[in-house]
Amino acid sequence: MTARRVRRNVPAVTLIPGDGIGPEVTDAAVRVIEAAGGRVRWDVQLAGRAAFEQLGTPIPDALLASIRRNRVALKGPLETQVGRAGYRSVNVALRKTFDLYANVRPTRSWKGVRTAFSGVDLIVVRENTEDLYSGIEHQIAPGVVESVKVITARASRRIARFAFALARRERRRSVAAIHKANIMKLSDGLFLQCAREVARRYPEITYRELIVDNACMQLVLRPQQFDVLLLENLYGDIVSDLCAGLVGGLGLVPGANLGDRYAIFEAVHGTAPDIAGKNLANPLAVVLSGALLLRHVGQARAATRIERAVERLLAEGRLRTRDLGGRATTTAVVDRLCALL
């Protein structure tokens, strides 16, 4: 009886290994989660190129059913075809299908990782369902293509409420809305109008606005001035990678796609096909994403243990994968993390 009760209380999580280095880094995350005492039942599902080659579709029905059933997923990187005919972005499709309207990337400096900056500790909150990612584009004449940017009051208010609620919950001091309303007066103007409405309900949190080009300059001059960044979809996609570069790269930044009912946690880097299968990939981004997942399902203790182990590993300075200037293998990094746990 006890064994059955414990089994029922262990959450099922959809595991999407991904393409390229995806299976290597997701396997690493599973090992670390288990070593930290995380209690998860993995439901493995294919997506992306791997699914397309085996099943003829990059988004199988079994994958969608699994996420609907489990409501939580951990995802490795998936191939996105660039500038040519082919299947649509699986990442964008999953965000729209499950209304994962908030993309969250906590970005912090790590002791032992040499970068141009120290003391960076910010959270990028990106609207995840509309803007130019609505996918409305067409050729209106030979050599002329039109793309439609969609901004709605509903989505703008929703992501602003999310950002301010997160700031309050995490005891953050400020929220900065990033925009280009000096040029896109209606679309970005609507986004700002909604952000201002929400900001008035959080008087304890400082609110300010920056034009996106100025925000990028300020980020590479003094990133420590920022706390929570609130952005539309396209700006958020670009600025979140810029912020990762401030702290050592995408291999050190976790990611979460959150909605009211579903959540997908993911490594934010690419598939790196040039090193796939060579045991050279940095697993820390997906490991840290796994920690975010554990906290989401109520296993904060195991999540904290993982984050502290990563902090200790980086502070030691002995094991670095190639992207961080070292020669360590994926396996060596995971072995050390498990030993620290």
Secondary structure, 3 states (H helix, E strand, C coil): CHHHHHHHHCCEEEEECCCCCHHHHHHHHHHHHHHCCCCCEEEECCCHHHHHHHHCCCCCHHHHHHHHHHCEEEECCCCCCCCCCCCCCHHHHHHHHCCCCEEEEEEECCCCCCCCCCCCEEEEEEECCCEHHHCCEEEEECCEEEECCECCHHHHHHHHHHHHHHHHHCCCCEEEEEECCCCCCCHHHHHHHHHHHHHCCCCCCEEEEEEHHHHHHHHHHCHHHCCEEEECHHHHHHHHHHHHHHHCCHHHCEEEEECCCCEEEEECCCCCCCCCCCCCCCCHHHHHHHHHHHHHCCCHHHHHHHHHHHHHHHHHCCCCCHHHCCCCCHHHHHHHHHHHC
